[in-house]
Amino acid sequence: MQLHGLTSSRHRDRLLDLDLGRGLSGTRLLRYDARGHGRSSGRPVPEDYRWTVLADDLLRVLDHWFPAERVHGVGPSMGCATLLHAAVRDPDRFDGLTLLVPPTAWESRVAKADDYRRAAAVVEEQGMEAFVAAGRAAPRPPATVEAPETVPDVDEALLPALFRGAALCDLPPRDAIARIAVPTTVLAWTEDPAHPLSTAEALASLIPDAVLEVASTPADVGRWPGILRDDVARHQP
């Protein structure tokens, strides 16, 4: 099961080189666009995009496509957060996790929530292009410098609600994450305030059977599909 990040989609993650499932063969892989993203519909209601709601969606998708089966979950940022909420709620659903670039969490989440609310206001007052232009001026993490420029794969009318929904979110409490009892790989990169290495390090220390891999170059990110392939292979009979 592969998820994507905020404002992204199956299509955009492929462009951004975050489609780790491309390295898999002989494995059933399900990818879907989260509500309000890509080809999935949505309402301009911020509460619809809370990570807990997205986790509900994920568990319903699993009930439909993989009833009574345990799956390996992989996803970046918002997808990572969705997986963590789902794993805390229904731990028997997963036999492993590969968590990419975990988002800001806990103490660092407050400032990021303010950023999301400001982004929502920019889109409402100046349009999506103004938001995209502001993003072009921000420094890029070294590991992503070769990725092409993309734009949100979200209807402009929904984008403010998605940002305000993200501002309502946080990862599960640390003690709940510490009870996740499946093998987990945390994949992070450096110099990204929206996905700080501190969150990745905290997850790797909290989850008992977790390892952390840190990328600082595009070549490091290029290894990630192979890491996912190895993670999945460990759980196949």
C-alpha angles and dihedrals in degrees: 000000000000124000132184139222135264114297089006134101141189089282097046094046088055090054090048092052091245095118094107092169090076087083093060127096131177089020130111107238124187120195124177139172113250117238111290092016132101110332096348119103126232146170128246089249115121094207090062090069101052112129091241090058091048088051089055088053091050093051091049091051090051091049089054101043103025107027114185091358131119115228140193112242126209131174146133130243107323088020090052090051092048091053092050093052091047093047092051091049098042109016094171090066095073135058095182145354135217106193118195126203098337113219129240111294144182111345094012093048096078095066092043091053088058089052090054093050090050090049090052090053092049092053092047095046102034107015136246094291091063090052092049091048091053089051091054089061094054119094114257123227108259091241091061102046093108095049114107122250111263137175130225112286090219134103107260090231090060099041098086090052091050091052093047089047090053088052089061093056140092136163118267116278116283093248091055092050090050088063094060102116105188130097108273134188118198114203115194139163133211134254099023114127091192090055104029121193087231091071092049091048091049092051092048091052095045100047107073097217100039136125128192127220119186124201123204100166137042088250089060090053088048088066093058098087088056091050090053090047090054092046092053094044091058090064100043117103 
